Amino acid sequence: MTVTAFDESERRAWAGQAAAYARSFAELCAYPVARLLDAAEVQEGTRLLDVGTGTGNAALAACERGAKVTAVDAEPGMVAFAAQAAPTVDVRLAALPDLPFADDEFDAVVGNFVLNHVGRPRAALAELRRLTRPGGRIAVTIWAVPAAAGQALLGRAVQAAGVTRPAHLPALSPEDDFPRTEQGFATLLDEVGLVDVSCDTLVWNHRATPEEWWSGPAAGVATIGQIVTGQPSAVISETRTATTRCVRSSPARTVCWRCLTQP
Ligand SMILES: C[S@@+](CC[C@H](N)C(=O)[O-])C[C@H]1O[C@@H](n2cnc3c(N)ncnc32)[C@H](O)[C@@H]1O
């Protein structure tokens, strides 16, 4: 299956960023993990796949429930980090939408904030469906749009420093995109033939210091990090100041959609 320009850009955005991600955005992304595992009914003995495992937070939490966990990520540094963090997990290098597993190999699949990072969300979900046994469960999260204050905080800081998204950064093609609403997300899952789809909203307050918020972009983590570190040093410094201002003035309320389904 073709790797899209969006996928290539995502690979660059995560390359070599495992340790910096662990120190920054991983904590923000960890909030829904327990709810995600509950939605997928992960328990003792569940054969679970965690896709886009990153530094392995969901995989590790699933191990603690006694699940038999396999995890994949497209970034070799993330694979190494997760393998060390969760030594009982079978962690492999693999990228959606083509995963090296047999049909129906898993009882459950979870993907915490990975569908936002794939070039072909429908193909990725179809692949998760293929790997999940009939009657098994798939649970995934994405960020909501419009973004709540906490999600939008770094974007606001970047804008306040006069930085705009560089034209060379690819977006999803219109035919691959979908509305980032509860309904839009649920419809996407319906479209790939999943059944009993339900989607709900998780809201939490992410409390972090200005330095903690800034550490991800400053290190170049994710697309926002690529945008920030590509600026002249005076603009980087201005963005840092704007981040501090935004953290002090804004409640960091954060929202994501969680979807649950069966193949
Ligand atoms: C926001 S992080 C989430 C990591 C982890 N699930 C967590 O909750 O902390 C996104 C992860 O998805 C991975 N990723 C991006 N595109 C991917 C793809 N096509 N297939 C598998 N993993 C991918 C990135 O390398 C990164 O580790």
The ligand as an SDF file (V2000), in Angstrom:
LIG
                    3D

 27 29  0  0  0  0  0  0  0  0999 V2000
    0.8840   10.7520   19.7840 C   0  0  0  0  0  0  0  0  0  0  0  0
    1.9460    9.3730   19.7350 S   0  0  0  0  0  0  0  0  0  0  0  0
    0.9580    8.2490   20.7170 C   0  0  0  0  0  0  0  0  0  0  0  0
    1.8180    7.1790   21.3400 C   0  0  0  0  0  0  0  0  0  0  0  0
    1.1120    6.2850   22.3570 C   0  0  0  0  0  0  0  0  0  0  0  0
   -0.0090    5.5750   21.7750 N   0  0  0  0  0  0  0  0  0  0  0  0
    0.7160    7.0410   23.5870 C   0  0  0  0  0  0  0  0  0  0  0  0
   -0.4670    6.9870   23.9560 O   0  0  0  0  0  0  0  0  0  0  0  0
    1.5720    7.6740   24.2100 O   0  0  0  0  0  0  0  0  0  0  0  0
    1.7340    8.7310   18.0850 C   0  0  0  0  0  0  0  0  0  0  0  0
    2.5690    7.5140   17.7950 C   0  0  0  0  0  0  0  0  0  0  0  0
    2.1050    6.9390   16.5830 O   0  0  0  0  0  0  0  0  0  0  0  0
    3.2150    6.4840   15.8360 C   0  0  0  0  0  0  0  0  0  0  0  0
    2.8070    6.4010   14.4380 N   0  0  0  0  0  0  0  0  0  0  0  0
    2.6240    7.4180   13.5590 C   0  0  0  0  0  0  0  0  0  0  0  0
    2.2150    6.9360   12.3780 N   0  0  0  0  0  0  0  0  0  0  0  0
    2.1270    5.5820   12.5060 C   0  0  0  0  0  0  0  0  0  0  0  0
    1.7540    4.5190   11.6290 C   0  0  0  0  0  0  0  0  0  0  0  0
    1.3820    4.7420   10.3640 N   0  0  0  0  0  0  0  0  0  0  0  0
    1.7750    3.2530   12.1060 N   0  0  0  0  0  0  0  0  0  0  0  0
    2.1530    3.0010   13.3840 C   0  0  0  0  0  0  0  0  0  0  0  0
    2.5300    3.9700   14.2510 N   0  0  0  0  0  0  0  0  0  0  0  0
    2.5110    5.2490   13.8290 C   0  0  0  0  0  0  0  0  0  0  0  0
    4.2970    7.5060   16.1180 C   0  0  0  0  0  0  0  0  0  0  0  0
    5.5900    7.0040   15.8250 O   0  0  0  0  0  0  0  0  0  0  0  0
    4.0620    7.7790   17.6060 C   0  0  0  0  0  0  0  0  0  0  0  0
    4.7930    6.8970   18.4020 O   0  0  0  0  0  0  0  0  0  0  0  0
  1  2  1  0
  2  3  1  0
  2 10  1  0
  3  4  1  0
  4  5  1  0
  5  6  1  0
  5  7  1  0
  7  8  2  0
  7  9  1  0
 10 11  1  0
 11 12  1  0
 11 26  1  0
 12 13  1  0
 13 14  1  0
 13 24  1  0
 14 15  1  0
 14 23  1  0
 15 16  2  0
 16 17  1  0
 17 18  1  0
 17 23  2  0
 18 19  1  0
 18 20  2  0
 20 21  1  0
 21 22  2  0
 22 23  1  0
 24 25  1  0
 24 26  1  0
 26 27  1  0
M  CHG  2   2   1   9  -1
M  END
$$$$
